[in-house]
Amino acid sequence: MNKTLKVAIIGCGGIANGKHMPSLKKISHIELVAFCDIIEERALKAKEAYGTEESKVFADYHQLLADSSIEVVHVCTPNDSHAEITIAALEAGKHVMCEKPMAKTSADAKRMLEAARRTGRKLSIGYQNRYRQDSQFLHKYCQEGGLGEIYFGKAQAVRRRAVPTWGVFLDEDKQGGGPLIDIGTHALDLTLWMMNNYKPKVVLGKTFHKLGKKKNAANAWGSWNPEEFTVEDSAFGFITMENGATIILESSWALNTLQVGEAKCLISGTEGGADMENGLRINGEQFGKLYTKEVDISSTGVAFYEGKQESESDIEARLWIECIINDTEPFVKPEEALVVTEILEAIYESSKTGKAVYFD
């Protein structure tokens, strides 16, 4: 493996500019050599901001993938093209970091996983909330048995009024759904990871498109066009795992509630519980008394600390590049991300049919 990896970006929109490219630019042993977007102007701007004079610009990702010098590709496109581009990149011999969710459908996600196994290339999905200090502390606490057998979880991704009105977020065909697939996916990933449980048995879910029909609605990013709002505005799921553990999933972009929280989880086990409601809290029973401990995350250290201030996105990018250089497993495994997609899809299917969805 070359000491300096040649990395390309496919999709130079919001998530690429907000997360991927700024974090990659901070890594000394990579070079951003190519930028691709169907709107070529965006790729040109990305090159100016994050590339070099020698960096290439493409409007067709097939042409980018034909460049044998490119070793790593970040896929930052709408959900409906994740599988198509990722599989093509893997088959072209590239390692792939794909933005969340893994894919629009579970069938596509499975094809991505199969392609990674077939080609021997590395594949990871952009679930950066795992790298937060509270997430890292709680995961280690769970791994070491601090909560005992974890049999209940709640995944929370609830906004009162924060509907993204730009790009294709409101387009069901492009995205596959609304808040459930957009932010619910982060909360579910965190919860499954804390519980270390990736074997769902049955899923019951319901989506709603109620507030999205309103005109001139109050919203963090300005009112939306109801005619363009083709996805759900809230969605809820009840998941039972093979071992009997259960998870409640709550997600919304617009919901009349004051109990909001994004990319959070609550978990309960036989020896204690934990939640991220107001900081990180651990609860349990000791010496015949109930206790609640508020964890001072600032004093716990960072699992991946390298002597400098790093955001979750910076850590994600660095560990991803290091796993390629060192030939180790990605921190977010595609097998885990596949289960997240399967459960989200089951919630959508259950809402459409009014029936529970059973896993084989």
C-alpha positions as CSV (number, residue, x, y, z in Angstrom):
1,M,0.0,0.0,0.0
2,N,1.3,3.4,-0.9
3,K,2.1,5.7,2.0
4,T,-0.1,8.4,0.5
5,L,-3.5,7.2,-0.6
6,K,-5.2,8.7,-3.6
7,V,-8.8,9.5,-2.6
8,A,-11.7,10.6,-4.8
9,I,-15.1,12.1,-3.9
10,I,-18.3,11.2,-5.8
11,G,-21.0,13.7,-5.0
12,C,-19.8,17.2,-4.0
13,G,-22.9,18.4,-2.2
14,G,-23.8,19.2,1.4
15,I,-22.5,16.1,3.2
16,A,-19.2,16.1,1.2
17,N,-18.6,19.7,2.0
18,G,-19.9,19.5,5.6
19,K,-18.1,16.3,6.6
20,H,-16.0,14.2,4.3
21,M,-13.8,16.7,2.5
22,P,-12.9,18.9,5.4
23,S,-11.9,15.9,7.5
24,L,-10.0,14.2,4.8
25,K,-8.1,17.4,4.1
26,K,-6.6,17.2,7.6
27,I,-5.0,13.8,7.0
28,S,-1.4,14.1,5.9
29,H,-1.1,10.7,4.2
30,I,-3.9,11.1,1.7
31,E,-4.3,13.2,-1.4
32,L,-7.7,14.3,-2.8
33,V,-7.0,13.7,-6.5
34,A,-10.5,13.6,-8.1
35,F,-13.9,15.2,-7.6
36,C,-17.1,14.1,-9.4
37,D,-20.6,15.6,-9.4
38,I,-23.4,15.6,-12.0
39,I,-23.3,19.4,-11.6
40,E,-19.8,19.9,-12.7
41,E,-19.6,23.4,-11.1
42,R,-19.8,21.8,-7.7
43,A,-16.9,19.5,-8.5
44,L,-14.8,22.4,-9.7
45,K,-15.5,24.3,-6.4
46,A,-14.6,21.2,-4.4
47,K,-11.3,20.9,-6.3
48,E,-10.5,24.6,-5.6
49,A,-11.3,24.2,-1.9
50,Y,-9.8,20.7,-1.2
51,G,-7.8,19.6,-4.1
52,T,-4.6,20.5,-5.9
53,E,-3.9,21.9,-9.4
54,E,-3.4,18.3,-10.6
55,S,-6.7,17.1,-9.1
56,K,-9.2,15.9,-11.8
57,V,-12.9,16.9,-12.2
58,F,-15.6,14.6,-13.6
59,A,-19.3,14.8,-14.3
60,D,-19.5,11.1,-14.9
61,Y,-18.4,8.7,-12.1
62,H,-17.6,5.9,-14.6
63,Q,-14.8,8.1,-16.0
64,L,-13.5,8.7,-12.5
65,L,-13.5,5.0,-11.6
66,A,-11.6,4.2,-14.8
67,D,-8.6,6.0,-13.3
68,S,-6.5,3.1,-11.9
69,S,-4.4,5.5,-9.7
70,I,-7.4,6.2,-7.4
71,E,-7.4,3.8,-4.4
72,V,-10.2,5.1,-2.2
73,V,-13.7,6.5,-3.1
74,H,-16.1,8.4,-0.8
75,V,-19.7,8.1,-2.1
76,C,-21.7,11.2,-1.0
77,T,-24.7,11.0,-3.3
78,P,-28.4,10.6,-2.7
79,N,-29.5,7.3,-1.3
80,D,-30.8,5.8,-4.5
81,S,-27.4,5.8,-6.1
82,H,-25.4,4.5,-3.1
83,A,-25.5,0.8,-4.3
84,E,-24.9,1.5,-7.9
85,I,-21.8,3.7,-7.4
86,T,-20.4,1.7,-4.5
87,I,-20.5,-1.6,-6.3
88,A,-19.0,-0.1,-9.4
89,A,-16.2,1.4,-7.3
90,L,-15.5,-1.9,-5.5
91,E,-15.4,-3.7,-8.8
92,A,-12.9,-1.1,-10.1
93,G,-10.6,-2.0,-7.2
94,K,-11.4,0.9,-4.9
95,H,-12.0,0.9,-1.2
96,V,-15.3,2.6,-0.4
97,M,-16.6,4.8,2.3
98,C,-20.3,5.3,1.6
99,E,-22.4,7.9,3.4
100,K,-25.3,6.6,5.5
101,P,-27.7,4.9,5.1
102,M,-26.0,2.0,3.4
103,A,-28.6,1.9,0.7
104,K,-32.2,2.8,-0.2
105,T,-33.2,-0.9,0.1
106,S,-31.9,-4.0,1.8
107,A,-31.5,-5.8,-1.5
108,D,-29.1,-3.1,-2.6
109,A,-27.3,-3.2,0.7
110,K,-26.8,-6.9,0.3
111,R,-25.4,-6.4,-3.2
112,M,-22.9,-3.9,-1.8
113,L,-21.8,-6.3,0.9
114,E,-21.5,-9.2,-1.6
115,A,-19.4,-6.9,-3.9
116,A,-17.0,-6.1,-1.0
117,R,-16.5,-9.7,-0.2
118,R,-16.1,-10.7,-3.8
119,T,-13.5,-8.0,-4.6
120,G,-11.7,-8.1,-1.3
121,R,-12.0,-4.3,-1.0
122,K,-12.9,-2.5,2.2
123,L,-16.4,-1.0,2.6
124,S,-17.6,1.1,5.5
125,I,-20.7,3.3,6.1
126,G,-20.7,6.9,7.5
127,Y,-22.1,6.5,11.0
128,Q,-20.0,9.2,12.7
129,N,-22.0,9.3,15.9
130,R,-20.2,6.2,17.1
131,Y,-17.1,8.4,17.6
132,R,-18.7,10.8,20.1
133,Q,-17.2,10.7,23.5
134,D,-20.5,9.7,25.2
135,S,-21.0,6.9,22.6
136,Q,-17.5,5.6,23.1
137,F,-17.8,5.6,26.9
138,L,-21.1,3.9,26.9
139,H,-20.1,1.3,24.4
140,K,-17.1,0.3,26.4
141,Y,-19.2,0.3,29.6
142,C,-21.7,-2.1,27.8
143,Q,-18.9,-4.3,26.5
144,E,-17.4,-4.7,29.9
145,G,-20.8,-5.9,31.3
146,G,-21.7,-2.7,33.3
147,L,-25.3,-3.0,32.3
148,G,-25.5,-6.8,32.4
149,E,-27.8,-8.4,29.8
150,I,-29.3,-5.6,27.8
151,Y,-32.9,-6.4,26.9
152,F,-34.5,-3.0,26.1
153,G,-33.4,0.0,24.0
154,K,-34.9,3.2,22.6
155,A,-33.4,4.9,19.6
156,Q,-34.3,8.6,19.4
157,A,-34.1,10.9,16.5
158,V,-36.8,13.4,17.1
159,R,-37.0,17.0,15.9
160,R,-39.8,19.3,16.6
161,R,-39.5,21.4,13.4
162,A,-36.3,20.8,11.5
163,V,-37.2,19.7,8.0
164,P,-34.3,19.9,5.5
165,T,-35.7,21.8,2.6
166,W,-32.7,21.7,0.3
167,G,-31.4,19.0,-2.1
168,V,-33.5,15.9,-2.5
169,F,-34.4,15.3,1.2
170,L,-38.1,15.5,0.5
171,D,-38.0,13.3,-2.6
172,E,-39.1,9.7,-1.7
173,D,-37.8,8.3,-5.0
174,K,-34.3,9.7,-4.5
175,Q,-34.0,9.1,-0.7
176,G,-36.3,6.2,0.0
177,G,-37.9,8.0,2.9
178,G,-37.7,11.0,5.3
179,P,-36.6,11.3,8.9
180,L,-36.6,7.5,9.5
181,I,-33.9,6.8,6.8
182,D,-32.2,10.1,7.3
183,I,-31.7,10.6,11.1
184,G,-33.5,7.5,12.5
185,T,-30.7,5.5,10.9
186,H,-28.1,7.1,13.2
187,A,-30.1,6.4,16.4
188,L,-30.8,2.8,15.4
189,D,-27.1,2.2,14.5
190,L,-26.1,3.5,17.9
191,T,-28.6,1.4,19.8
192,L,-27.8,-1.9,18.0
193,W,-24.1,-1.2,18.5
194,M,-24.5,-0.6,22.3
195,M,-26.6,-3.7,22.6
196,N,-24.3,-5.7,20.3
197,N,-27.4,-7.3,18.9
198,Y,-27.8,-7.6,15.1
199,K,-30.4,-10.4,14.9
200,P,-34.0,-8.9,14.4
201,K,-36.9,-11.3,14.5
202,V,-40.0,-9.1,13.9
203,V,-40.7,-5.5,13.2
204,L,-43.9,-3.4,13.5
205,G,-43.9,0.1,12.3
206,K,-45.9,3.2,11.4
207,T,-45.0,6.3,9.4
208,F,-47.0,9.5,9.2
209,H,-47.3,12.3,6.7
210,K,-49.3,14.9,8.7
211,L,-47.5,18.1,9.3
212,G,-45.7,17.9,5.9
213,K,-49.1,18.8,4.3
214,K,-49.1,22.3,6.0
215,K,-48.3,25.4,4.1
216,N,-46.1,28.2,5.5
217,A,-45.1,26.1,8.4
218,A,-42.7,27.1,11.0
219,N,-39.4,25.4,10.4
220,A,-35.7,25.8,11.3
221,W,-34.7,26.1,7.6
222,G,-37.8,28.0,6.3
223,S,-41.2,26.6,5.3
224,W,-41.4,23.7,2.9
225,N,-43.4,23.2,-0.2
226,P,-46.1,20.6,0.7
227,E,-46.2,19.5,-3.0
228,E,-42.6,18.5,-2.8
229,F,-42.8,16.9,0.6
230,T,-43.3,13.3,-0.6
231,V,-41.8,11.5,2.4
232,E,-43.0,10.9,5.9
233,D,-42.6,13.6,8.5
234,S,-42.4,11.1,11.4
235,A,-42.0,7.4,11.8
236,F,-42.0,4.9,14.7
237,G,-41.0,1.3,15.1
238,F,-41.1,-1.6,17.5
239,I,-38.4,-4.2,17.0
240,T,-38.1,-7.6,18.7
241,M,-34.8,-9.4,18.4
242,E,-34.2,-13.1,18.3
243,N,-33.1,-13.2,21.9
244,G,-36.3,-11.4,23.0
245,A,-34.7,-8.0,23.4
246,T,-36.9,-5.1,22.2
247,I,-36.1,-1.7,20.7
248,I,-38.4,1.3,20.2
249,L,-37.4,3.6,17.4
250,E,-38.7,7.2,17.3
251,S,-37.9,9.6,14.4
252,S,-39.3,12.9,13.1
253,W,-38.5,16.0,11.2
254,A,-41.7,17.6,12.3
255,L,-43.7,16.5,15.4
256,N,-45.7,18.4,18.0
257,T,-43.5,17.5,20.9
258,L,-41.0,19.1,23.3
259,Q,-39.2,15.8,24.0
260,V,-36.6,16.1,21.3
261,G,-33.2,14.5,20.8
262,E,-31.1,13.4,17.9
263,A,-28.8,10.4,17.5
264,K,-29.5,9.3,21.1
265,C,-30.3,6.0,22.7
266,L,-31.6,4.7,26.0
267,I,-30.7,1.2,27.1
268,S,-31.8,-1.0,30.0
269,G,-30.1,-4.2,31.3
270,T,-30.2,-6.5,34.2
271,E,-27.4,-4.6,36.1
272,G,-28.2,-1.1,35.1
273,G,-29.4,1.4,32.5
274,A,-28.1,4.4,30.6
275,D,-29.5,7.2,28.6
276,M,-28.3,10.3,26.6
277,E,-31.3,12.5,27.5
278,N,-29.3,15.2,29.3
279,G,-25.7,14.2,28.9
280,L,-24.8,10.7,29.6
281,R,-26.4,9.1,32.7
282,I,-25.9,5.7,34.2
283,N,-28.5,4.3,36.6
284,G,-28.8,1.2,38.8
285,E,-29.1,-0.2,42.3
286,Q,-26.4,-0.7,44.9
287,F,-26.5,-1.6,48.6
288,G,-30.3,-1.6,48.5
289,K,-30.5,2.0,47.0
290,L,-31.1,3.3,43.6
291,Y,-28.5,5.6,42.1
292,T,-28.0,7.8,39.1
293,K,-24.6,8.9,37.9
294,E,-23.9,11.7,35.5
295,V,-20.8,10.9,33.5
296,D,-18.4,13.9,33.0
297,I,-17.5,13.1,29.4
298,S,-14.9,15.8,29.3
299,S,-12.8,13.9,31.8
300,T,-13.1,10.4,30.3
301,G,-10.6,10.9,27.5
302,V,-11.1,9.9,23.9
303,A,-10.6,6.4,22.8
304,F,-8.9,7.5,19.6
305,Y,-7.0,10.5,21.0
306,E,-3.9,11.5,19.1
307,G,-2.9,14.7,21.0
308,K,-5.1,17.1,19.0
309,Q,-8.7,18.2,18.9
310,E,-10.7,16.0,16.6
311,S,-14.4,16.0,15.8
312,E,-16.4,12.9,15.2
313,S,-16.0,13.3,11.5
314,D,-12.3,13.8,11.8
315,I,-11.9,10.6,13.8
316,E,-14.2,8.7,11.3
317,A,-12.0,9.8,8.4
318,R,-8.7,9.1,10.1
319,L,-9.7,5.6,11.3
320,W,-11.1,4.8,7.9
321,I,-7.8,5.7,6.2
322,E,-5.8,3.9,8.8
323,C,-7.8,0.7,8.4
324,I,-6.9,0.7,4.7
325,I,-3.2,1.4,5.3
326,N,-2.9,-1.1,8.1
327,D,-5.3,-3.7,6.4
328,T,-7.6,-3.9,9.4
329,E,-11.4,-4.1,9.7
330,P,-13.4,-0.9,9.3
331,F,-14.7,0.5,12.6
332,V,-18.3,0.5,11.1
333,K,-18.7,-2.9,9.4
334,P,-21.0,-3.2,6.4
335,E,-22.6,-6.3,7.9
336,E,-23.8,-4.1,10.8
337,A,-25.0,-1.3,8.5
338,L,-26.9,-3.9,6.5
339,V,-29.0,-4.8,9.5
340,V,-29.8,-1.2,10.1
341,T,-31.1,-0.9,6.5
342,E,-33.1,-4.1,6.9
343,I,-34.9,-2.9,10.0
344,L,-35.7,0.6,8.5
345,E,-37.1,-1.1,5.4
346,A,-39.2,-3.4,7.6
347,I,-40.7,-0.3,9.4
348,Y,-41.7,1.2,6.0
349,E,-43.1,-2.1,4.8
350,S,-45.0,-2.7,8.0
351,S,-46.6,0.8,7.8
352,K,-47.7,0.2,4.2
353,T,-49.2,-3.2,4.9
354,G,-50.4,-2.8,8.4
355,K,-48.7,-6.0,9.3
356,A,-45.6,-7.1,11.2
357,V,-42.6,-8.0,9.2
358,Y,-40.9,-11.3,10.2
359,F,-37.2,-12.0,9.5
360,D,-36.0,-15.5,8.5
